[in-house]
Amino acid sequence: MILESKIINQALPTEQDRAFMAEALKQAKIAFEQDEVPVGAVIAHEGNIVAKAYNQIEMLKDPTAHAEMIAVTQAANTLSSKWLNECVMYVTIEPCSMCAGALVLARIKKLFFGATDPKMGACGTCFNIVQSSKLNHQISVAHGILAEECSQLMSDFFKKKRK
């Protein structure tokens, strides 16, 4: 698995990191309640939340309406900047290749994600777009904050869908 050798686990997460991931999990639960794949994202800047979002693919009939994409747009609007280079993203599930590419383009400084995504993960599991030396920006990555809760929510969603 790519994850073990590529992901940078710099420092242990702080209480603030855990609080921001808990807020991302709240967003994922909103998605769950709305019958969306339960992914939630939060972007923080200087210790304050500047964006929070959840998947809205079904509601908007838009395959790009992932929580991460919506949060990046919100943060850019809030900060009036296309560069989010002093921002930290917290997302419940490892971003896909589309979202990972957007995070690189936005120049997110650091990414925390809860659970890995063995089928679509592009931040160390299947691919590692956010740390590719071929790109002009690399993102510091840490994972595992509230991983069990994030993974369980996803499992519960798909169990419900199969019934």
N, CA, C and O of each residue as an XYZ file, in Angstrom:
652
protein
N       0.847     -1.175      0.000
C       0.000      0.000      0.000
C       0.897      1.244      0.000
O       1.869      1.310      0.753
N       0.582      2.195     -0.816
C       1.344      3.435     -0.926
C       1.324      4.214      0.376
O       2.321      4.843      0.732
N       0.236      4.184      1.077
C       0.001      5.023      2.249
C       1.147      5.044      3.245
O       1.541      6.116      3.706
N       1.678      3.902      3.580
C       2.688      3.831      4.634
C       3.956      4.600      4.286
O       4.537      5.238      5.164
N       4.397      4.562      3.047
C       5.675      5.178      2.713
C       5.569      6.629      2.269
O       6.576      7.337      2.259
N       4.402      7.082      1.909
C       4.282      8.416      1.333
C       3.673      9.463      2.245
O       4.051     10.632      2.170
N       2.755      9.084      3.091
C       2.053     10.068      3.910
C       2.991     10.618      4.970
O       3.718      9.877      5.630
N       2.958     11.915      5.115
C       3.776     12.573      6.127
C       2.930     12.741      7.378
O       1.962     13.501      7.375
N       3.277     12.060      8.417
C       2.614     12.227      9.710
C       3.551     13.054     10.570
O       4.331     12.498     11.344
N       3.489     14.353     10.448
C       4.451     15.224     11.098
C       4.287     15.234     12.609
O       5.123     14.678     13.321
N       3.263     15.835     13.094
C       3.073     15.953     14.536
C       1.767     15.303     14.919
O       0.872     15.136     14.091
N       1.666     14.942     16.163
C       0.396     14.415     16.637
C      -0.650     15.517     16.537
O      -0.344     16.689     16.754
N      -1.870     15.149     16.211
C      -2.916     16.174     16.106
C      -3.181     16.825     17.451
O      -3.099     16.182     18.497
N      -3.497     18.102     17.407
C      -3.802     18.862     18.612
C      -5.283     18.717     18.944
O      -6.052     18.145     18.171
N      -5.667     19.236     20.089
C      -7.088     19.250     20.453
C      -7.886     20.073     19.443
O      -9.025     19.734     19.121
N      -7.287     21.151     18.948
C      -7.969     21.973     17.943
C      -8.171     21.170     16.656
O      -9.229     21.263     16.034
N      -7.173     20.384     16.251
C      -7.320     19.529     15.069
C      -8.471     18.550     15.272
O      -9.275     18.339     14.364
N      -8.552     17.965     16.435
C      -9.646     17.023     16.736
C     -11.005     17.738     16.686
O     -11.982     17.183     16.184
N     -11.060     18.950     17.201
C     -12.317     19.717     17.180
C     -12.739     20.039     15.746
O     -13.920     19.950     15.409
N     -11.784     20.409     14.910
C     -12.115     20.712     13.512
C     -12.546     19.452     12.770
O     -13.448     19.506     11.935
N     -11.912     18.315     13.066
C     -12.340     17.065     12.430
C     -13.728     16.675     12.937
O     -14.529     16.135     12.174
N     -14.021     16.935     14.188
C     -15.363     16.655     14.708
C     -16.401     17.496     13.970
O     -17.510     17.028     13.711
N     -16.047     18.729     13.633
C     -16.965     19.571     12.846
C     -17.137     19.004     11.436
O     -18.242     19.029     10.894
N     -16.067     18.496     10.842
C     -16.173     17.856      9.524
C     -17.085     16.628      9.616
O     -17.873     16.365      8.708
N     -16.973     15.887     10.711
C     -17.835     14.723     10.907
C     -19.303     15.143     11.035
O     -20.188     14.448     10.536
N     -19.567     16.264     11.695
C     -20.943     16.796     11.768
C     -21.465     17.086     10.363
O     -22.623     16.802     10.055
N     -20.616     17.647      9.522
C     -21.006     17.927      8.138
C     -21.317     16.626      7.401
O     -22.286     16.556      6.644
N     -20.502     15.603      7.620
C     -20.731     14.299      6.980
C     -22.067     13.708      7.416
O     -22.754     13.062      6.624
N     -22.431     13.927      8.670
C     -23.715     13.424      9.172
C     -24.888     14.146      8.513
O     -25.944     13.548      8.307
N     -24.716     15.401      8.188
C     -25.750     16.131      7.436
C     -25.921     15.487      6.067
O     -27.043     15.274      5.608
N     -24.804     15.179      5.422
C     -24.871     14.504      4.120
C     -25.605     13.174      4.248
O     -26.465     12.856      3.427
N     -25.272     12.400      5.271
C     -25.925     11.110      5.525
C     -27.436     11.284      5.629
O     -28.197     10.532      5.020
N     -27.862     12.269      6.397
C     -29.296     12.531      6.595
C     -29.990     12.929      5.296
O     -31.192     12.715      5.138
N     -29.233     13.506      4.372
C     -29.797     13.931      3.092
C     -29.571     12.893      1.992
O     -29.739     13.191      0.809
N     -29.193     11.687      2.378
C     -28.974     10.567      1.470
C     -27.844     10.822      0.476
O     -27.874     10.347     -0.660
N     -26.855     11.578      0.928
C     -25.630     11.815      0.159
C     -24.533     10.945      0.763
O     -24.589     10.617      1.948
N     -23.543     10.568     -0.033
C     -22.398      9.860      0.522
C     -21.829     10.746      1.631
O     -21.506     11.908      1.383
N     -21.700     10.212      2.856
C     -21.386     11.051      4.011
C     -19.922     11.477      4.125
O     -19.122     10.863      4.832
N     -19.609     12.537      3.412
C     -18.280     13.144      3.484
C     -18.472     14.585      3.916
O     -19.318     15.301      3.379
N     -17.678     15.003      4.890
C     -17.721     16.375      5.365
C     -16.323     16.967      5.359
O     -15.331     16.259      5.534
N     -16.259     18.271      5.155
C     -14.967     18.966      5.102
C     -15.052     20.307      5.805
O     -16.093     20.965      5.805
N     -13.938     20.697      6.401
C     -13.795     21.990      7.065
C     -12.448     22.561      6.647
O     -11.467     21.828      6.529
N     -12.403     23.864      6.425
C     -11.128     24.546      6.177
C     -10.943     25.589      7.261
O     -11.836     26.391      7.535
N      -9.765     25.566      7.875
C      -9.428     26.528      8.924
C      -8.294     27.427      8.453
O      -7.394     27.006      7.726
N      -8.368     28.678      8.892
C      -7.328     29.675      8.607
C      -7.055     30.418      9.907
O      -7.960     30.996     10.510
N      -5.809     30.393     10.325
C      -5.405     31.071     11.565
C      -6.276     30.645     12.748
O      -6.648     31.468     13.584
N      -6.591     29.364     12.805
C      -7.337     28.825     13.932
C      -8.835     29.024     13.903
O      -9.524     28.690     14.867
N      -9.351     29.566     12.808
C     -10.793     29.792     12.674
C     -11.335     29.053     11.453
O     -10.671     28.965     10.421
N     -12.529     28.532     11.583
C     -13.163     27.871     10.443
C     -13.616     28.931      9.447
O     -14.346     29.857      9.801
N     -13.175     28.787      8.197
C     -13.579     29.719      7.140
C     -14.484     29.047      6.112
O     -15.054     29.713      5.248
N     -14.614     27.710      6.211
C     -15.503     26.995      5.295
C     -15.867     25.649      5.909
O     -15.056     25.017      6.586
N     -17.096     25.227      5.661
C     -17.507     23.876      6.029
C     -18.547     23.424      5.020
O     -19.406     24.194      4.592
N     -18.445     22.151      4.653
C     -19.309     21.655      3.585
C     -19.489     20.143      3.698
O     -18.754     19.458      4.409
N     -20.472     19.655      2.986
C     -20.714     18.218      2.887
C     -21.053     17.907      1.431
O     -21.383     18.801      0.652
N     -20.966     16.627      1.079
C     -21.282     16.216     -0.289
C     -22.697     16.644     -0.661
O     -23.626     16.510      0.137
N     -22.853     17.160     -1.876
C     -24.156     17.581     -2.382
C     -24.353     17.118     -3.830
O     -25.037     17.775     -4.615
N     -23.760     16.007     -4.162
C     -23.785     15.483     -5.525
C     -25.205     15.167     -5.992
O     -25.610     15.567     -7.083
N     -25.955     14.447     -5.158
C     -27.317     14.060     -5.539
C     -28.232     15.278     -5.593
O     -29.000     15.445     -6.541
N     -28.149     16.115     -4.582
C     -29.021     17.282     -4.496
C     -28.804     18.221     -5.681
O     -29.765     18.704     -6.281
N     -27.549     18.477     -6.013
C     -27.234     19.417     -7.091
C     -27.139     18.752     -8.460
O     -27.010     19.431     -9.479
N     -27.204     17.427     -8.479
C     -27.032     16.672     -9.734
C     -25.721     17.090    -10.408
O     -25.672     17.371    -11.605
N     -24.665     17.120     -9.593
C     -23.358     17.618    -10.033
C     -22.272     16.682     -9.520
O     -22.049     16.615     -8.311
N     -21.588     15.954    -10.409
C     -20.558     15.016     -9.963
C     -19.351     15.685     -9.315
O     -18.530     15.004     -8.700
N     -19.228     17.003     -9.441
C     -18.104     17.704     -8.807
C     -18.470     18.300     -7.452
O     -17.632     18.950     -6.826
N     -19.682     18.098     -6.991
C     -20.134     18.730     -5.746
C     -19.695     17.937     -4.510
O     -20.496     17.623     -3.630
N     -18.404     17.628     -4.476
C     -17.825     16.953     -3.315
C     -17.617     17.980     -2.208
O     -17.448     19.168     -2.480
N     -17.631     17.522     -0.970
C     -17.456     18.401      0.189
C     -16.193     19.246      0.066
O     -16.212     20.439      0.366
N     -15.102     18.634     -0.372
C     -13.827     19.349     -0.482
C     -13.904     20.480     -1.502
O     -13.392     21.573     -1.261
N     -14.536     20.223     -2.625
C     -14.644     21.226     -3.684
C     -15.482     22.415     -3.208
O     -15.120     23.570     -3.435
N     -16.599     22.123     -2.550
C     -17.471     23.183     -2.049
C     -16.744     23.995     -0.977
O     -16.845     25.222     -0.945
N     -16.011     23.303     -0.099
C     -15.269     24.000      0.959
C     -14.173     24.890      0.387
O     -13.962     25.999      0.879
N     -13.474     24.428     -0.640
C     -12.427     25.254     -1.265
C     -13.047     26.529     -1.835
O     -12.497     27.615     -1.654
N     -14.167     26.410     -2.511
C     -14.847     27.584     -3.069
C     -15.270     28.546     -1.958
O     -15.078     29.757     -2.073
N     -15.843     28.006     -0.890
C     -16.254     28.849      0.239
C     -15.060     29.585      0.851
O     -15.123     30.790      1.096
N     -13.974     28.850      1.094
C     -12.794     29.458      1.722
C     -12.194     30.538      0.834
O     -11.816     31.604      1.319
N     -12.104     30.269     -0.455
C     -11.559     31.269     -1.385
C     -12.419     32.530     -1.374
O     -11.895     33.644     -1.389
N     -13.733     32.354     -1.349
C     -14.641     33.505     -1.277
C     -14.505     34.241      0.051
O     -14.441     35.470      0.075
N     -14.462     33.503      1.150
C     -14.347     34.120      2.476
C     -13.061     34.918      2.611
O     -13.058     36.019      3.162
N     -11.961     34.356      2.102
C     -10.653     34.997      2.236
C     -10.321     35.919      1.058
O      -9.277     36.570      1.051
N     -11.206     35.972      0.070
C     -10.988     36.774     -1.143
C      -9.627     36.482     -1.765
O      -8.867     37.392     -2.098
N      -9.340     35.191     -1.913
C      -8.052     34.776     -2.464
C      -8.179     33.416     -3.140
O      -8.864     32.524     -2.640
N      -7.514     33.268     -4.279
C      -7.496     31.957     -4.930
C      -6.477     31.035     -4.276
O      -6.535     29.821     -4.470
N      -5.544     31.589     -3.506
C      -4.537     30.783     -2.814
C      -4.950     30.590     -1.364
O      -5.262     31.549     -0.658
N      -4.947     29.350     -0.937
C      -5.305     29.015      0.444
C      -4.077     28.459      1.167
O      -4.173     27.514      1.950
N      -2.915     29.072      0.884
C      -1.643     28.507      1.339
C      -1.399     28.587      2.843
O      -0.418     28.020      3.324
N      -2.230     29.251      3.580
C      -2.114     29.242      5.043
C      -3.291     28.504      5.671
O      -3.559     28.647      6.864
N      -3.986     27.721      4.864
C      -5.183     27.021      5.333
C      -4.926     25.537      5.553
O      -4.047     24.933      4.937
N      -5.718     24.978      6.446
C      -5.676     23.549      6.756
C      -7.052     22.970      6.460
O      -8.071     23.513      6.888
N      -7.071     21.854      5.718
C      -8.343     21.176      5.445
C      -8.463     19.944      6.320
O      -7.498     19.210      6.532
N      -9.673     19.734      6.822
C     -10.035     18.540      7.584
C     -11.169     17.883      6.817
O     -12.196     18.513      6.565
N     -10.993     16.630      6.448
C     -12.027     15.928      5.693
C     -12.157     14.511      6.237
O     -11.168     13.883      6.614
N     -13.384     14.023      6.272
C     -13.652     12.745      6.930
C     -13.077     11.546      6.192
O     -12.715     10.551      6.820
N     -12.989     11.625      4.883
C     -12.481     10.524      4.067
C     -11.379     11.066      3.158
O     -11.435     12.215      2.721
N     -10.403     10.252      2.884
C      -9.303     10.628      2.000
C      -9.832     11.161      0.669
O     -10.636     10.495      0.017
N      -9.398     12.340      0.263
C      -9.876     12.924     -0.991
C      -9.559     12.079     -2.231
O      -8.543     11.388     -2.297
N     -10.467     12.163     -3.206
C     -10.295     11.504     -4.500
C      -9.329     12.322     -5.356
O      -8.844     13.369     -4.927
N      -9.055     11.844     -6.553
C      -8.099     12.533     -7.427
C      -8.575     13.929     -7.830
O      -7.759     14.846     -7.919
N      -9.868     14.110     -8.073
C     -10.383     15.435     -8.428
C     -10.154     16.414     -7.279
O      -9.650     17.519     -7.479
N     -10.531     15.991     -6.079
C     -10.400     16.870     -4.917
C      -8.941     17.103     -4.551
O      -8.560     18.217     -4.190
N      -8.132     16.069     -4.641
C      -6.703     16.217     -4.350
C      -6.075     17.223     -5.308
O      -5.265     18.052     -4.893
N      -6.441     17.157     -6.582
C      -5.939     18.122     -7.554
C      -6.365     19.535     -7.222
O      -5.574     20.469     -7.348
N      -7.618     19.702     -6.793
C      -8.112     21.026     -6.413
C      -7.366     21.561     -5.195
O      -7.083     22.757     -5.120
N      -7.046     20.693     -4.247
C      -6.311     21.124     -3.058
C      -4.904     21.599     -3.423
O      -4.397     22.565     -2.852
N      -4.284     20.916     -4.373
C      -2.967     21.349     -4.854
C      -3.089     22.690     -5.569
O      -2.291     23.595     -5.324
N      -4.070     22.825     -6.441
C      -4.260     24.085     -7.172
C      -4.553     25.245     -6.226
O      -4.126     26.372     -6.473
N      -5.282     24.973     -5.143
C      -5.600     26.012     -4.163
C      -4.424     26.282     -3.221
O      -4.419     27.267     -2.483
N      -3.447     25.407     -3.256
C      -2.248     25.504     -2.402
C      -2.553     25.400     -0.915
O      -1.999     26.132     -0.095
N      -3.446     24.474     -0.590
C      -3.722     24.174      0.818
C      -2.399     23.802      1.497
O      -1.583     23.085      0.918
N      -2.194     24.282      2.701
C      -0.940     24.035      3.416
C      -0.864     22.631      3.998
O       0.146     21.942      3.852
N      -1.944     22.209      4.662
C      -1.942     20.916      5.337
C      -3.309     20.276      5.220
O      -4.336     20.954      5.212
N      -3.301     18.956      5.131
C      -4.525     18.171      5.015
C      -4.563     17.127      6.117
O      -3.610     16.371      6.306
N      -5.668     17.094      6.840
C      -5.950     16.014      7.777
C      -7.151     15.266      7.225
O      -8.156     15.885      6.875
N      -7.063     13.941      7.142
C      -8.269     13.192      6.801
C      -8.459     12.064      7.793
O      -7.506     11.547      8.376
N      -9.734     11.694      7.970
C     -10.075     10.668      8.947
C      -9.725      9.285      8.451
O      -8.706      8.720      8.846
N     -10.561      8.733      7.588
C     -10.390      7.364      7.104
C      -9.792      7.344      5.700
O     -10.023      8.244      4.893
N      -9.033      6.312      5.437
C      -8.481      6.129      4.089
C      -9.589      5.639      3.158
O     -10.616      5.130      3.608
N      -9.364      5.800      1.862
C     -10.299      5.319      0.851
C      -9.546      4.358     -0.064
O      -8.836      4.790     -0.972
N      -9.699      3.055      0.174
C      -8.926      2.066     -0.585
C      -9.272      1.963     -2.066
O      -8.531      1.349     -2.833
N     -10.392      2.560     -2.477
C     -10.791      2.476     -3.882
C     -10.501      3.743     -4.671
O     -10.229      3.683     -5.870
N     -10.560      4.894     -4.001
C     -10.430      6.169     -4.721
C      -9.433      7.138     -4.099
O      -9.215      8.220     -4.644
N      -8.834      6.786     -2.994
C      -7.971      7.703     -2.256
C      -6.771      8.178     -3.064
O      -6.011      7.373     -3.603
N      -6.612      9.494     -3.140
C      -5.529     10.071     -3.950
C      -4.572     10.910     -3.105
O      -3.906     11.816     -3.607
N      -4.518     10.588     -1.806
C      -3.607     11.299     -0.896
C      -2.709     10.297     -0.179
O      -2.309     10.505      0.967
N      -2.403      9.214     -0.873
C      -1.479      8.225     -0.344
C      -1.919      6.785     -0.493
O      -1.075      5.890     -0.461
N      -3.209      6.524     -0.656
C      -3.660      5.134     -0.721
C      -3.543      4.557     -2.137
O      -2.742      3.650     -2.367
N      -4.320      5.065     -3.073
C      -4.229      4.604     -4.467
C      -3.222      5.437     -5.257
O      -2.447      4.910     -6.055
N      -3.249      6.718     -5.024
C      -2.347      7.687     -5.657
C      -1.888      8.652     -4.574
O      -2.408      8.634     -3.459
N      -0.923      9.485     -4.898
C      -0.520     10.519     -3.941
C      -0.326     11.834     -4.686
O       0.789     12.345     -4.799
N      -1.409     12.358     -5.180
C      -1.394     13.601     -5.948
C      -0.909     14.772     -5.097
O      -0.162     15.619     -5.585
N      -1.318     14.830     -3.843
C      -1.017     15.991     -3.008
C       0.458     16.120     -2.632
O       0.885     17.159     -2.128
N       1.228     15.068     -2.877
C       2.661     15.138     -2.567
C       3.527     14.800     -3.765
O       4.702     14.465     -3.614
N       2.955     14.886     -4.949
C       3.721     14.580     -6.156
C       4.778     15.651     -6.415
O       4.468     16.841     -6.465
N       6.008     15.226     -6.577
C       7.100     16.168     -6.863
C       6.999     16.718     -8.283
O       7.710     17.661     -8.632
N       6.132     16.143     -9.099
C       5.937     16.644    -10.468
C       5.065     17.897    -10.492
O       5.018     18.604    -11.499
N       4.382     18.167     -9.396
C       3.506     19.327     -9.326
C       4.211     20.479     -8.614
O       5.227     20.275     -7.950
N       3.672     21.681     -8.754
C       4.328     22.870     -8.205
C       4.030     23.117     -6.728
O       4.551     24.071     -6.151
N       3.214     22.287     -6.114
C       2.883     22.456     -4.697
C       2.650     21.081     -4.083
O       2.014     20.220     -4.693
N       3.159     20.883     -2.896
C       2.910     19.657     -2.157
C       2.266     20.029     -0.821
O       2.541     21.082     -0.246
N       1.412     19.141     -0.355
C       0.652     19.376      0.870
C       1.124     18.415      1.954
O       1.298     17.222      1.707
N       1.324     18.938      3.134
C       1.623     18.107      4.294
C       0.343     17.354      4.650
O      -0.737     17.943      4.680
N       0.461     16.065      4.917
C      -0.712     15.226      5.138
C      -0.578     14.425      6.429
O       0.492     13.904      6.745
N      -1.665     14.335      7.159
C      -1.766     13.450      8.318
C      -3.151     12.815      8.277
O      -4.110     13.430      7.809
N      -3.249     11.605      8.760
C      -4.551     10.936      8.722
C      -4.799     10.178     10.009
O      -3.887      9.958     10.806
N      -6.041      9.783     10.198
C      -6.403      8.952     11.329
C      -7.187      9.648     12.428
O      -7.631      8.984     13.365
N      -7.375     10.958     12.352
C      -8.171     11.636     13.384
C      -9.631     11.196     13.221
O     -10.218     11.354     12.150
N     -10.200     10.654     14.273
C     -11.583     10.155     14.273
C     -11.826      9.155     13.133
O     -12.934      9.059     12.606
N     -10.792      8.428     12.768
C     -10.876      7.491     11.636
C     -11.983      6.461     11.824
O     -12.712      6.149     10.882
N     -12.108      5.936     13.029
C     -13.116      4.910     13.274
C     -14.524      5.450     13.058
O     -15.356      4.799     12.426
N     -14.786      6.641     13.584
C     -16.107      7.255     13.438
C     -16.395      7.580     11.971
O     -17.502      7.353     11.484
N     -15.394      8.110     11.278
C     -15.560      8.453      9.858
C     -15.832      7.212      9.018
O     -16.708      7.214      8.154
N     -15.086      6.173      9.275
C     -15.245      4.917      8.542
C     -16.594      4.267      8.846
O     -17.253      3.749      7.945
N     -17.003      4.296     10.114
C     -18.279      3.695     10.507
C     -19.455      4.393      9.843
O     -20.403      3.740      9.406
N     -19.397      5.713      9.766
C     -20.474      6.464      9.112
C     -20.597      6.052      7.646
O     -21.703      5.877      7.135
N     -19.470      5.900      6.984
C     -19.474      5.476      5.581
C     -20.040      4.051      5.461
O     -20.858      3.781      4.582
N     -19.610      3.154      6.333
C     -20.122      1.772      6.319
C     -21.627      1.735      6.553
O     -22.354      1.023      5.861
N     -22.085      2.502      7.528
C     -23.518      2.545      7.825
C     -24.317      3.042      6.625
O     -25.394      2.524      6.329
N     -23.788      4.040      5.942
C     -24.471      4.590      4.773
C     -24.650      3.520      3.691
O     -25.744      3.345      3.155
N     -23.568      2.812      3.380
C     -23.664      1.830      2.301
C     -24.455      0.594      2.714
O     -25.068     -0.046      1.860
N     -24.458      0.242      3.989
C     -25.326     -0.837      4.472
C     -26.788     -0.453      4.255
O     -27.593     -1.262      3.794
N     -27.118      0.795      4.596
C     -28.475      1.305      4.419
C     -28.863      1.284      2.939
O     -29.996      0.943      2.598
N     -27.933      1.646      2.068
C     -28.203      1.682      0.638
C     -28.478      0.290      0.066
O     -29.291      0.134     -0.845
N     -27.799     -0.710      0.606
C     -27.945     -2.077      0.093
C     -29.269     -2.712      0.496
O     -29.691     -3.691     -0.118
N     -29.935     -2.170      1.523
C     -31.211     -2.746      1.982
C     -32.342     -2.437      1.050
O     -33.475     -2.849      1.297
